[in-house]
Amino acid sequence: MNSFTKVLGVLFFMAINPLQAQQLTQTIRGTVIDQITKVPMPGATVMIMGSDPIIGTTTDVAGDFKIADLPVGMYTLKVSFIGFKEIILPNVKLNSGKEVVLTIPVEEDITQIQEFVVTASDKDRTNNDMVQVSGRTFSVEDTRKFAAAVNDPGRMVASFSGVTSTDDGNNNISIRGNSPNGLLWRMEGIDIPNPNHFVNPGTSGGGVSILSSQLLANSDFLTGAFPAEYGNALSGVFDLSLRKGNNENQEFTVQAGFMGLDLAAEGPIAKNYRGSYLVNYRYSTLSLLSKIGLPLGDFVTNFQDLSFNVYMPTGPNSTITLFGFGGLSDQDGEALMDSLEWKSDGDRYAGTFFSNTGAVGVKHSYILNEANFLQTTLLASGNALGTTESRLDDDLQFQKRYYENYSNSKITLSSVLNTKLSAKAALRSGFYVNQLYYNLREDDFVEETQSLQTYINSKGNTQSIQAFSQLNYRASERLTFNVGLHYLQLLLNNSNSIEPRLSASYALDEKQRLSFGYGLHSQVQPLGTYFAEQEMNGQITLPNEDLDLSKSHHFVLGYDRSLNSYLRLKVETYYQHLFQIPILSGTDETYSIINQQWTFTTDPLVNEGFGKNYGVEFTLEQFTHKGLYFLLSTSLYNSQYKTNEDVWRNTRYNGNFNATLTAGKEYTLKKDRVLGINLRTIYSGGLRNTPIDLAASIAKGEGVRLKDQAFEEHNPNYFRTDLRFSLTKNKPKSTRTWSLDIQNATNRQNIYGSYFEPMSGEIKTSYQTPLIPILSYRVEF
């Protein structure tokens, strides 16, 4: 028996030894296209830089290329084509679990002598070639490797200059001192609803992103003076792009962690067809634990989401893409039924909250000819959210205290035409037509009458239209202009805005660039604001129905310099003048919608407010080089507003300064194992609050703020350090990654604000999130 065991051992060793000795390989492939017209570029050369002997290939008649059997690791690609600028793509990461599939746009060379080389990893240069200032691209890898980003674009961009997080508990961000609600979300070139779970009414962020990083391709993030194609936004734009699924091989990803269980699949739709599908489903880990009976406290949080992208070529010059996402989230809370256990007034409350969001779109892309590319999209989207709260009285009977149920849906038709007028000039024009449906209800408790009062109750539909045209003109290899016009109109009250946009960049030499941007921008008010009800002489009126659009002038001046091929310095200064801002009328009123965090304002408002944001931003960034990257972002800024009081006050988001260091290093332990260590440290000025009038609060039994001291209470400076550790192991046909995110690693007690506690009659302090470890495990195969 012992000899038989030895023989088996020898045979087992002989069987596994070739697997251990074999070199792990994978494929890089993709498509090379014209940057403007999206026409495939047959005959382009794609090379692996530094390879010996030289490894490379050329694109076929469809513009496709494939380089197979490459050892796993990091590569730099060079793409060249006669008459077009040479493209360098560094840091192309190749794992054994998934093929790398790239879409590489190339720009026509107007000098034909290729003086300049475009480095595609320059993250200040966006996917959108019309953006000249205040924009940068981000990759899926950024959302995965940045500490505390946890695959969420909203949390990841907190590392960028000019961006501050307003609350650790969600991914709301303030851009250059603006309200988080001034942010626009776009996907595949069309506006989408706020793509987050646990959304509050009127906000642009939430607790958890619905969008899986499995679906995202390199996308753009803009912070001001954006081009004419973007409208209905005052602060910034997330312009998200979806990647196509693998159209040759089936691939799968499974990820399990504290945030949820992810399942992703992609592959060809049919044999010998270039179409592909990509789908991701996620279910909340906390929901799973709750269902198996584990105690999770008084509040149970649930969410699940689905996102997909189906790419279907319909001919040599046309494609149809079906894309979308949907998310369901809810939270239930129970009151403490034993009055002896009540420590705060919140212990007496029971409530339910739900937030559901979704969008489904179909996009038709058609190459009309070598100079024209038309993209038409139809999108159906919507969200529904609601809250019900009840409070136990002294007899342990529930009394309804709050009810809200908001439903918004939209059908959007857009069409955008890209035209290459010449090697120097490109024109992009289009329109968006929105059919809006709404069903809004809000009831709140009134202490004086001890009953619920209706503040919003409206159901109906309206429309909005947008149109734009913009011209990009490269006067020379050094000087580029972008000029355009955007039009926005809300048909509910015919409020409208004609908005000129202008930007330019000038290359002082191959390493230095100056840029300038100006834009007039406007935004529709949150729909619920228009339908706030007021009762006068027994008649219900809508005092806010005729509110105009909020508007803002953006001015930006920038300078950036490449210190070497992987190190960049960038400085931008900006000024924003906000006007037609809704405020409460009266010389003693200090309310402005600029400071609204969530829900809808139900008081009568007038468009007589102003605001101003100005500052300077500094960025020093090293793109990944020898496994090391870092991003040092600092901002000095001021954000103020003015009402009929005619006094400039600090806004809620005026922290005055922000400094963030994000860095990481990868260590190759063996040929098949990589250790990643990532850090993010944030130090910034605290946000602002309005002090509480203690005596008035005690008398009323609820918090009363001193409005004549609006936002004069400055929170202490904010400090937080996040760490991320990851271990990636490549195996034949699969890649496995363990990761641990330690959020707020020093367990710093950052102050969120103050509140009045009715039970004790005291003013108490609320804090942001403590140390939170998030462990996850991902397998790609």
WOVEN-V318551 format. One record per residue. RES is the residue in three letters. SS is DSSP state (hx for helix, st for strand, lp for the rest). PHI is phi in whole degrees, 0 to 359 (999 if undefined). PSI is psi in radians with two decimals (none if undefined). Layout:
# WOVEN-V318551
res->(RES RES)
ss->(SS SS)
phi->(PHI PHI)
psi->(PSI PSI)
This chain:
# WOVEN-V318551
res->(MET ASN SER PHE THR LYS VAL LEU GLY VAL LEU PHE PHE MET ALA ILE ASN PRO LEU GLN ALA GLN GLN LEU THR GLN THR ILE ARG GLY THR VAL ILE ASP GLN ILE THR LYS VAL PRO MET PRO GLY ALA THR VAL MET ILE MET GLY SER ASP PRO ILE ILE GLY THR THR THR ASP VAL ALA GLY ASP PHE LYS ILE ALA ASP LEU PRO VAL GLY MET TYR THR LEU LYS VAL SER PHE ILE GLY PHE LYS GLU ILE ILE LEU PRO ASN VAL LYS LEU ASN SER GLY LYS GLU VAL VAL LEU THR ILE PRO VAL GLU GLU ASP ILE THR GLN ILE GLN GLU PHE VAL VAL THR ALA SER ASP LYS ASP ARG THR ASN ASN ASP MET VAL GLN VAL SER GLY ARG THR PHE SER VAL GLU ASP THR ARG LYS PHE ALA ALA ALA VAL ASN ASP PRO GLY ARG MET VAL ALA SER PHE SER GLY VAL THR SER THR ASP ASP GLY ASN ASN ASN ILE SER ILE ARG GLY ASN SER PRO ASN GLY LEU LEU TRP ARG MET GLU GLY ILE ASP ILE PRO ASN PRO ASN HIS PHE VAL ASN PRO GLY THR SER GLY GLY GLY VAL SER ILE LEU SER SER GLN LEU LEU ALA ASN SER ASP PHE LEU THR GLY ALA PHE PRO ALA GLU TYR GLY ASN ALA LEU SER GLY VAL PHE ASP LEU SER LEU ARG LYS GLY ASN ASN GLU ASN GLN GLU PHE THR VAL GLN ALA GLY PHE MET GLY LEU ASP LEU ALA ALA GLU GLY PRO ILE ALA LYS ASN TYR ARG GLY SER TYR LEU VAL ASN TYR ARG TYR SER THR LEU SER LEU LEU SER LYS ILE GLY LEU PRO LEU GLY ASP PHE VAL THR ASN PHE GLN ASP LEU SER PHE ASN VAL TYR MET PRO THR GLY PRO ASN SER THR ILE THR LEU PHE GLY PHE GLY GLY LEU SER ASP GLN ASP GLY GLU ALA LEU MET ASP SER LEU GLU TRP LYS SER ASP GLY ASP ARG TYR ALA GLY THR PHE PHE SER ASN THR GLY ALA VAL GLY VAL LYS HIS SER TYR ILE LEU ASN GLU ALA ASN PHE LEU GLN THR THR LEU LEU ALA SER GLY ASN ALA LEU GLY THR THR GLU SER ARG LEU ASP ASP ASP LEU GLN PHE GLN LYS ARG TYR TYR GLU ASN TYR SER ASN SER LYS ILE THR LEU SER SER VAL LEU ASN THR LYS LEU SER ALA LYS ALA ALA LEU ARG SER GLY PHE TYR VAL ASN GLN LEU TYR TYR ASN LEU ARG GLU ASP ASP PHE VAL GLU GLU THR GLN SER LEU GLN THR TYR ILE ASN SER LYS GLY ASN THR GLN SER ILE GLN ALA PHE SER GLN LEU ASN TYR ARG ALA SER GLU ARG LEU THR PHE ASN VAL GLY LEU HIS TYR LEU GLN LEU LEU LEU ASN ASN SER ASN SER ILE GLU PRO ARG LEU SER ALA SER TYR ALA LEU ASP GLU LYS GLN ARG LEU SER PHE GLY TYR GLY LEU HIS SER GLN VAL GLN PRO LEU GLY THR TYR PHE ALA GLU GLN GLU MET ASN GLY GLN ILE THR LEU PRO ASN GLU ASP LEU ASP LEU SER LYS SER HIS HIS PHE VAL LEU GLY TYR ASP ARG SER LEU ASN SER TYR LEU ARG LEU LYS VAL GLU THR TYR TYR GLN HIS LEU PHE GLN ILE PRO ILE LEU SER GLY THR ASP GLU THR TYR SER ILE ILE ASN GLN GLN TRP THR PHE THR THR ASP PRO LEU VAL ASN GLU GLY PHE GLY LYS ASN TYR GLY VAL GLU PHE THR LEU GLU GLN PHE THR HIS LYS GLY LEU TYR PHE LEU LEU SER THR SER LEU TYR ASN SER GLN TYR LYS THR ASN GLU ASP VAL TRP ARG ASN THR ARG TYR ASN GLY ASN PHE ASN ALA THR LEU THR ALA GLY LYS GLU TYR THR LEU LYS LYS ASP ARG VAL LEU GLY ILE ASN LEU ARG THR ILE TYR SER GLY GLY LEU ARG ASN THR PRO ILE ASP LEU ALA ALA SER ILE ALA LYS GLY GLU GLY VAL ARG LEU LYS ASP GLN ALA PHE GLU GLU HIS ASN PRO ASN TYR PHE ARG THR ASP LEU ARG PHE SER LEU THR LYS ASN LYS PRO LYS SER THR ARG THR TRP SER LEU ASP ILE GLN ASN ALA THR ASN ARG GLN ASN ILE TYR GLY SER TYR PHE GLU PRO MET SER GLY GLU ILE LYS THR SER TYR GLN THR PRO LEU ILE PRO ILE LEU SER TYR ARG VAL GLU PHE)
ss->(lp hx hx hx hx hx hx hx hx hx hx hx hx hx hx hx hx hx hx hx hx lp lp lp st st st st st st st st st st lp lp lp lp lp st lp lp lp lp st st st st lp lp lp lp lp lp st st st st lp lp lp lp lp st st st st st st st st lp st st st st st st st st lp lp lp st lp lp st st st st st st st st lp lp lp lp lp st st st st st st st lp st lp lp lp lp lp lp lp lp lp st st lp lp lp lp lp lp lp lp lp lp lp lp lp lp lp st st st st lp hx hx hx hx hx hx lp lp lp lp lp lp lp hx hx hx hx hx hx hx lp lp lp st st st lp lp lp lp lp lp lp st st st lp lp lp lp hx hx hx st st st st st lp lp st st lp lp lp lp st st lp lp lp lp lp lp lp lp lp lp st st lp lp lp lp lp lp st lp lp st st st st lp lp lp lp lp lp lp lp lp lp lp lp lp st st st st st lp st lp lp lp lp lp lp lp lp st st st st st st st lp lp lp st st st st st st st st lp lp lp lp lp lp lp st st st st st st st st lp hx hx hx hx hx hx hx lp lp lp lp lp lp lp st st st st st st st st st st st st st st st st st lp lp st st st st st st st st st st st st st st st st lp lp lp lp lp hx hx hx lp lp lp hx hx hx hx st st st st st st st st st st st st st st st st st st st st st lp lp st st st st st st st st st st st st st st st st st st st st st lp lp lp lp lp st st st st st st st st st st st st st st st st st st st st st st st lp lp lp lp st st st st st st st st st st st st st st st st st st st st st st lp lp lp lp st st st st st st st st st st st st st st st st st st st st st st st st lp lp lp lp st st st st st st st st st st st st lp lp lp lp st st st st st st st st st st st st st lp lp lp lp st st st st st st st st st st st st lp lp lp hx hx hx hx lp st lp st st st lp lp st st st lp lp lp lp lp lp lp lp st st st st st st st st st st st st st st st lp lp st st st st st st st st st st st st st st st st st lp lp lp lp lp lp lp lp st hx hx hx lp lp lp lp lp lp lp lp lp lp st st st st st st st st st st st st st st st st st st st st lp lp st st st st st st st st st st st st st st st lp lp lp lp lp lp st st lp lp lp lp lp lp st st st st st st st st st st st st st st lp lp st st st st st st st st st st st st lp lp lp st st lp lp st lp hx hx hx hx hx hx hx lp lp lp lp st lp hx hx hx lp lp lp st st lp lp lp st st st st st st st st st st st st st st lp lp st st st st st st st st st st lp lp lp lp lp lp lp st st st st st st st lp lp lp lp st st st st st st lp lp lp lp st st st st st st st st st lp)
phi->(999 296 294 298 296 296 297 301 298 296 297 297 298 295 286 272 299 300 295 289 275 292 274 282 231 202 245 250 212 166 224 255 228 291 300 264 269 64 290 298 246 290 88 289 262 238 236 269 289 83 280 214 291 297 248 185 199 236 283 274 297 266 81 269 220 210 236 259 59 272 300 299 153 252 228 240 256 239 243 222 205 301 88 234 292 289 246 246 246 277 58 277 271 242 251 283 281 218 292 264 241 245 245 245 278 239 253 295 268 283 262 64 240 52 290 249 248 274 258 291 274 294 285 279 268 266 300 284 289 274 275 249 223 49 212 203 264 225 250 300 299 298 292 271 266 299 300 69 283 40 64 245 302 297 280 294 288 296 278 270 297 84 243 230 279 266 192 300 283 214 254 297 230 256 252 53 82 280 296 303 285 273 270 252 255 229 218 53 82 221 294 232 290 309 270 224 279 55 272 270 302 77 252 246 227 189 281 218 291 283 283 278 295 299 264 280 258 305 229 252 228 242 240 164 49 283 296 293 288 258 220 59 204 249 246 192 220 263 251 269 242 258 272 278 289 294 265 238 225 286 223 223 224 235 226 234 191 298 282 161 253 254 229 233 219 208 165 288 288 207 294 62 232 279 285 210 233 211 220 222 234 224 230 300 298 296 296 298 296 296 291 267 97 284 288 238 92 286 243 248 253 230 202 206 207 223 220 204 211 243 252 227 297 243 165 295 239 219 218 238 239 253 221 171 204 207 219 241 213 204 214 242 232 245 278 278 280 260 296 290 267 289 249 214 297 295 292 269 260 238 198 230 220 222 211 236 220 199 205 226 228 234 241 249 248 222 274 292 196 292 243 227 226 246 233 238 227 241 231 249 215 181 213 221 212 197 220 231 232 228 235 286 274 293 265 61 253 283 238 295 243 201 213 218 210 244 230 231 222 208 244 240 244 226 215 229 248 257 232 269 287 195 297 263 234 223 241 232 223 186 216 225 242 242 260 253 239 216 215 236 213 219 237 230 279 249 299 296 260 54 208 280 237 278 250 222 204 213 218 171 209 206 221 221 228 222 215 207 208 213 244 253 230 263 296 202 297 264 245 229 245 223 230 198 217 236 235 227 218 257 284 306 225 62 292 208 206 253 235 283 226 210 210 207 224 225 274 295 200 290 246 236 215 255 217 217 214 221 201 262 233 220 210 291 291 307 306 301 296 293 249 298 261 223 260 225 54 79 253 270 239 242 295 259 299 259 303 275 288 282 224 205 270 249 234 222 230 226 218 223 219 274 284 201 293 229 236 227 242 220 230 227 237 213 217 232 247 261 211 58 276 296 220 282 284 132 287 252 263 239 281 222 295 306 265 293 271 204 56 253 282 248 273 295 237 228 275 238 266 227 206 211 231 210 177 226 236 232 229 239 226 251 289 307 218 54 83 248 224 207 219 255 238 227 218 242 207 221 225 224 217 217 248 297 298 61 231 280 242 293 281 303 260 274 276 77 207 205 225 225 243 240 208 195 217 251 242 276 281 221 297 250 228 227 259 245 236 230 222 221 237 239 227 211 291 291 285 242 225 266 300 266 274 297 298 293 293 296 294 271 82 205 296 236 267 274 295 284 241 304 59 269 270 255 298 302 304 263 222 205 236 242 233 220 240 220 229 252 233 270 236 304 71 207 229 238 227 263 217 227 260 250 273 54 300 271 57 294 271 278 280 269 172 237 211 265 257 298 294 260 68 239 268 241 254 255 243 277 294 277 299 226 270 233 256 214 222 236 236 246 206)
psi->(-0.67 -0.71 -0.70 -0.68 -0.70 -0.70 -0.78 -0.70 -0.74 -0.79 -0.71 -0.76 -0.74 -0.55 -0.71 -0.35 -0.73 -0.62 -0.69 -0.57 -0.40 2.61 2.29 2.26 2.91 3.09 2.42 2.22 3.04 -2.80 2.41 2.21 2.80 2.35 -0.61 -0.89 -0.16 0.26 2.31 2.60 1.54 2.50 0.05 2.55 2.28 2.09 2.61 1.96 2.45 0.03 2.51 1.88 2.89 2.30 2.24 -3.13 3.12 2.70 2.60 -2.94 -0.38 0.09 0.15 2.63 2.78 2.27 1.90 2.92 0.68 2.35 2.49 2.57 -2.81 2.37 2.76 2.20 2.54 2.22 2.23 2.59 2.38 2.23 0.00 2.71 2.48 2.42 2.31 2.15 1.67 2.93 0.73 1.90 2.21 2.00 2.87 -0.35 -0.45 2.46 2.64 2.10 2.06 2.57 2.05 1.88 2.45 2.57 2.35 2.44 1.99 -0.23 -0.32 0.17 0.03 1.01 -0.58 2.54 2.22 2.19 1.93 -0.20 -0.04 1.75 -0.12 -0.26 2.25 2.89 -0.68 1.97 -0.14 -0.17 2.16 -0.42 2.76 0.78 2.67 2.78 2.72 2.68 2.88 -0.64 -0.62 -0.77 -0.38 -0.69 -0.46 2.32 2.34 0.13 -0.55 0.89 0.38 2.01 -0.66 -0.65 -0.55 -0.71 -0.11 -0.19 -0.18 2.72 2.45 0.03 2.26 2.50 2.39 -0.19 2.18 -0.46 -0.15 -3.11 0.43 2.40 2.53 2.22 2.05 0.70 0.00 2.85 2.49 -0.40 -0.05 0.15 2.43 2.32 2.27 2.64 2.24 0.67 0.22 2.57 2.45 2.79 2.88 1.95 1.01 2.70 2.78 0.93 2.36 2.66 2.40 0.18 2.93 0.13 -2.99 -2.92 -0.70 2.38 2.39 -0.57 2.20 2.44 -0.28 -0.47 -0.33 2.46 -3.10 2.28 2.93 2.58 2.13 2.45 0.12 2.73 0.81 2.79 3.03 -0.36 -0.25 2.24 3.05 0.82 2.50 -0.39 -0.81 3.08 2.27 1.95 1.65 2.44 2.49 2.48 2.71 2.60 2.86 2.09 0.22 -0.58 2.55 2.32 2.62 2.65 2.32 2.22 2.27 2.37 -2.98 -0.59 -0.46 3.12 2.08 2.39 2.13 2.51 2.55 2.77 -3.11 2.55 -0.68 2.80 2.40 0.50 2.37 -0.01 2.79 2.85 2.70 2.15 2.52 2.35 2.44 2.46 2.39 2.27 -0.69 -0.61 -0.73 -0.77 -0.68 -0.70 -0.42 0.12 0.13 2.37 2.26 0.31 -2.90 -0.39 2.29 2.13 2.26 2.48 2.71 2.68 2.77 2.35 2.64 2.77 2.03 2.09 2.15 1.74 2.36 0.16 3.10 -0.40 0.10 2.62 2.71 2.30 2.22 2.10 2.81 3.11 2.75 2.48 2.41 2.30 2.53 2.81 2.30 2.39 2.53 2.52 2.72 2.06 -0.18 1.95 -0.36 -0.31 -0.06 2.09 -0.36 2.88 -0.47 -0.41 -0.27 -0.05 2.44 2.55 2.85 2.54 2.39 2.65 1.97 2.34 2.52 2.79 2.41 2.21 2.67 2.21 2.27 2.12 2.28 2.15 1.82 -0.77 -2.94 -0.18 -0.15 2.37 2.16 2.31 2.12 2.31 2.39 2.17 2.31 2.21 2.88 2.92 2.64 2.31 2.68 2.78 2.41 2.21 2.41 2.63 2.36 2.24 -3.03 -0.33 0.22 0.58 2.39 2.36 2.20 2.29 -0.47 2.49 2.27 2.50 1.87 2.27 2.16 2.36 2.79 2.44 2.14 2.29 2.22 2.64 2.25 2.25 2.16 2.23 2.21 1.82 -0.60 -3.09 -0.40 -0.45 2.44 2.44 2.33 2.15 2.63 3.12 2.78 2.22 2.18 2.19 2.01 2.33 2.48 2.57 1.80 2.34 2.29 2.20 2.34 2.69 2.36 2.06 -0.69 -0.68 -0.14 0.75 2.91 2.45 2.40 2.22 -0.51 2.28 1.61 2.50 2.34 -2.76 2.76 -3.03 2.73 2.64 2.56 2.52 2.64 2.81 2.41 2.49 2.24 2.14 2.12 1.67 -0.56 3.12 -0.38 -0.57 2.19 2.35 2.60 2.09 2.44 3.10 2.38 2.47 2.34 2.33 2.33 2.04 -0.21 -0.75 0.18 0.39 2.46 2.94 2.30 2.12 1.91 2.54 2.46 2.37 2.74 2.62 2.52 2.15 1.96 -0.66 -2.87 -0.19 -0.30 2.52 2.38 2.55 2.66 2.50 2.52 2.52 2.50 2.21 2.61 2.87 2.39 2.52 2.69 2.29 -0.66 -0.47 -0.63 -0.39 0.34 2.32 2.55 2.31 2.20 2.08 0.71 0.00 2.40 2.17 2.85 1.49 -0.35 0.11 -0.51 0.29 2.43 3.06 2.54 2.52 2.77 2.32 2.24 2.29 2.32 2.38 2.23 2.74 2.27 2.64 2.30 1.97 -0.55 -2.93 -0.25 0.08 2.25 2.49 2.34 2.38 2.29 2.44 2.58 2.79 2.34 2.25 1.98 2.43 2.97 0.61 2.26 2.28 2.94 2.34 2.46 2.49 -0.18 0.18 2.45 0.09 2.35 2.47 -0.27 -0.62 0.04 2.19 -0.83 3.11 -3.10 2.55 2.30 0.06 2.70 2.30 2.77 2.63 1.07 0.22 2.82 2.86 2.79 2.39 2.29 2.66 -3.09 2.46 2.46 2.27 2.23 2.08 2.30 2.06 2.78 2.12 2.09 0.68 -0.06 2.35 2.69 2.73 1.94 2.02 2.22 2.58 2.39 2.19 2.91 2.40 2.03 2.84 2.87 2.41 -2.88 -0.23 -0.39 0.67 2.30 2.11 2.74 2.47 2.95 -0.54 0.25 1.45 -0.23 -0.57 2.75 2.34 2.26 2.30 2.08 2.25 2.80 2.75 2.38 2.35 2.18 1.87 -0.77 -3.13 -0.46 0.11 2.36 2.23 2.24 2.31 2.15 2.58 2.47 2.21 2.26 2.28 2.09 2.84 2.51 2.67 3.08 2.64 2.84 2.24 2.71 2.37 1.77 -0.81 -0.78 -0.60 -0.73 -0.73 -0.64 -0.35 0.22 2.86 2.30 2.19 2.64 1.58 -0.42 -0.09 0.66 2.12 0.57 -0.15 2.03 2.06 2.63 2.76 2.55 2.33 2.35 2.42 2.26 2.51 2.58 2.27 2.39 2.58 2.02 2.28 2.15 2.29 2.90 2.04 0.20 2.70 2.31 2.35 2.13 2.41 2.58 2.03 2.18 1.78 2.39 1.03 -0.48 0.00 0.67 2.34 1.53 2.32 2.29 -0.74 -2.93 2.75 2.79 2.25 1.89 -0.59 -0.67 -0.23 0.55 2.77 2.17 2.85 2.36 2.52 2.78 -3.09 2.50 -2.90 2.26 2.07 2.36 1.97 2.42 2.79 2.20 2.37 2.21 2.26 none)
